Amino acid sequence: MKTIEINPVIDNARFTRFHWMVVVLCALLLVFDGYDLFIYGVVLPVLMTEWGLSPVQAGALGSYALFGMMFGAFIFGPLADRIGRKKGIAICFMMFSLATFLNGFAKTPTEFGIYRFIAGLGCGGLMPNAVALMNEYAPKRARSTLVALMFSGYSLGGMLSAGLGIYVLPRFGWQAMFFAAAFPMLLLPLIMWKLPESVGFLVRQGKDKQARDMLARVNPEARIDADARLVAADAKGAGVPMLDLFKDGRTVGTLMIWLAFFCCLLMVYALGSWLPKLMAGAGYSLGSSLSFLLALNFGGMAGAIAGGWLGDRFSLPKVVVAFFAVGTVAIALLGFNSPMPLLYLLIFIAGATTIGTQILLYANTAQFYPLAMRSTGLGWASGVGRTGAIVGPLLGGSLLAAALPLKLNFLAFALPGLVAALAMGAFIIWYRREAFQAQPAAAVHLQPVRAGVVR
């Protein structure tokens, strides 16, 4: 019986309509995910006035969803390795859409926080699974670009949230922003009808006929006999313990990825939650403050696409280091009195190098781990990163309560970028040394790192 390894079939595929379909569907999922995540920053100034929240209380309330995201990433990343990415995505999508809709009925901060926590569970689980699915089906030569293009839907969702807020908040109140989450629930049947299951999962489940049909759609030029036995070289079976992420020379890489995720998500959610409020406190109108959030997310989308393109042509970790360094400078400069065009440019760059870099980190992590543990690796990286996301709104609330000068607030938001740049620099140096010192037998384990991540 002929044996066919599925990864080369996918890696060498010509870009087809099937790939476009996966990109569009995953991007659409993340549009709604991004809308849900940035909606709190949009309604925060109104909620603080209506419910009389102090900055510290508002920061804590903003962290409820991020606590949910942390647990969601830990739970649904490994769970999807067991039940399939498609089912995992469906559960997460329905969970955060329904909870966000119910948020519009909240009458107290406690009730609001409970719904946000549940929505966070779904959001935290959706991201790593969508990235893993896109990374699995993308041809190798365009993998970083396609993952970044797909993940730009997250920034588009943030732009949709800010843009809708400029129109809706003054006319219909903050509740209407959450009622809009009913729309994505109507699209769930269409998304799940068209969204493909992980071919690696199908192989592990022994569903060879379905896997062959899927590979024929991915790579129509590949000849796969009906009696061929399909295998995934790095498949270990369903369920991957977290400790496996530290085996086979992955310890330093895993720790540096986690540190970079922590710092990056701290910056993303500190800015996403507090940028409108900080700018409103600096004398800008609510509409102008929300337009800054719009520019932040537009920069995130542009940064993700540009970073993915650069990552496919150079080294993805090197691009991440450069983005973190530029982002540190741009965020620090936001605290200074700048002309309006320069201010928008700095916010655009800040979005490109925080939101955009978050997306590049997901792509880098997906390439770092083998297929069988990809959802687990992404889920744990995302989950550890969510602790940074939790710290972000709390940090912003504490800084605002301390009534510090604006420049010190943004300097505090910028410092994690420097730490993240150093972490990814250590990631590059360590694995270059590992590749140099590796014996031929160990080189098998390091090959995906050199070819897919560190070049």
Protein Blocks (a to p, Z undefined) as FASTA:
>chain_A
ZZddfklmmmmpccdfklmmmmmmmmmmmmmmmmmmmmmmmmmmmmmmmnopafklmmmm
mmmmmmmmmmmmmmmmmmmmmnopklmmmmmmmmmmmmmmmmmmpcbfklmmmmmmmmmm
mmmmmmmmmmmmmmmmpcfklmmmmmmmmmmmmmmmmmmmmmmmmmmmmmnojmlmmmmm
mmmmmmmmmmmmmmccdfklmmmnopamlmmmmmmmmmmmbccdfkbccddfkbgbehia
fklmmgghilmmmmmmmmmmmmmmmmmmmmmmmmmmmmmmnopafklmmmmmmmmmmmmm
mmmmmmmmmmmmmcfklmmmmmmmmmmmmmmmmmpccdfklmmmmmmmmmmmmmmmmmmm
mmmmmmmpcfklmmmmmmmmmmmmmmmmmmmmmmmmmmmmnopafklmmmmmmmmmmmmm
mmmmmmmmmmmmmmmmpcfklmmmmmmmmmmmmZZ
